[in-house]
Each structure stands twice: as C-alpha cells, then as structure tokens.
Amino acid sequence: MNARPVTLVTFVLPSTLRHWIGDDTQVRVFAVAPEESETPTLGGALDTLRRTHPDLEGRLRDEYGVLRRHIGIFVCGENARRLGGLDCELPPGAEVYVLPALN
C-alpha cells in the first residue's frame, strides 16, 4: 500500500475572517489526495480545515459542503470555481486566497 500524495496549503484570509483563526492573516493545512494516484484538491484542504478550524471552514462552505456564493476562492491566482471548484487540484505549496465576492 502506497501513501497518498500530500501538499501543504496556505489559506490567506481577509480581515473579516481572521478572528476565526486568532487574527492571523493566514492558516496552513495539509491537503491529502483521495487516492494514491491522484492530486490533493481544494475540497481535501477544506476537509482538513474543518478539522482544525471548524468555525472558519463553516464560513467558506455551506451545510451541503458547497462553496458559499458570497466567498471568492482563488488558487494560485485563478478563480477556483473555474478550475473545478472543490475538485480543483492543488500544486505543492499552493496559496489559496479567500476574498468576499464582488457583485
């Protein structure tokens, strides 16, 4: 049995969400790939975030596990919704920027 790929992910947060992580500007978590032959995903990173910072993760996904409409999430500068949403693959050392969505 081989190990599943893991990558360190940095979530960079706006000031409105920082109090959920002790007023830090960012939080780091490990994203684990669902299978040994796959790449870690945004959904996997959010699953880890739910375990380490459940109040923050609850502000990013709704009760069905879907990204909230009023939150913009950018993976390495690209809108995660355009990259597959929760299935967006994360490169090693990915930076995920969380921003309030603009109407």
N, C-alpha and C positions, 0 to 999 in steps of 0.2 A: 504494500500500500504506500503510495507516494503522498507527499504533503501537498495541500492545495496552495496555490500562489497567494501571497500576502503583500500588501503595499501600505505604506504609511501615508495617510491623507490629512491635509491641513484644511480645516474649515475656517475661513476668515469671515468674521461676523460684523454686521453694522452695530452701531451703538445701541439701537433698540433691542437687540437680543443678547447683549453682553452680560447683563445682570444674571442670566441663567447659568453662566459659567464663571461667576466671581469677577465680573467686569474685565475679563481678559479680552484681547482683540481676536484671539484665535484658540482653537482647540484641535488637538491631534488625536486621531484614532487609527486603528488598523482595519483595513478592508480585506476580507478573506473571500477568495473566489468560491463560487458554489461547487465547482468540480475541479479536480486537479489539472485538467486540460484547458481550463477557462481563465479569464482575466477578472480580477476584482472589479466590482461595479459600484456605482453610486448607491444603489439600494443596499449593498453589503456594508458600505461605510455608514449609511444611516442606521442600519440594524445595530452596528457596534455603538454608534452614538446614542441609540435608545437605551442600551445597557449602561453606558457611562454617564449620560446626561439626559435622562428621560424627559425632563421639562422642556429642554431646548428642542429635542427631536420632535416633540409634540407640537411645536410651533412651525415645523417645516413640513410635516406630513399630517394628513387628517386621520380620522379614526379608521379609514379603509386602507391606509398606507400609501395614499396618493399624495404627490407634491401639492401643497396648498397653492391656490391660484394667485394669492397676493404676495408670493415669495418668488424671487428670481434666483436661480442657482446656476452658476457659471463654473464649468470645469475647464481649467487651463485656458480661460478667456472665451470659451464658447458656451452658448446657452445649452444647458443640459437637456432641455426639452427637445431641442433639435438634434441632439446626439443620442436619443433613445430613452430619455427620462431616467427612470430608476435602473434601466439596463445599460446605461452609459458606462463604457469601460474606462477604468482609471489607470493612467500610466503610473509608474513608480514615482513617488514623491508628489502626487497630484495636489494642486491647490484648488479648493472649492470655495468660491466666493458666494456668499449669501447676501442678497440685496432685496429691499422692498421692491415689488413690481411697480413699474410705471404704467399708468393707464394711457 
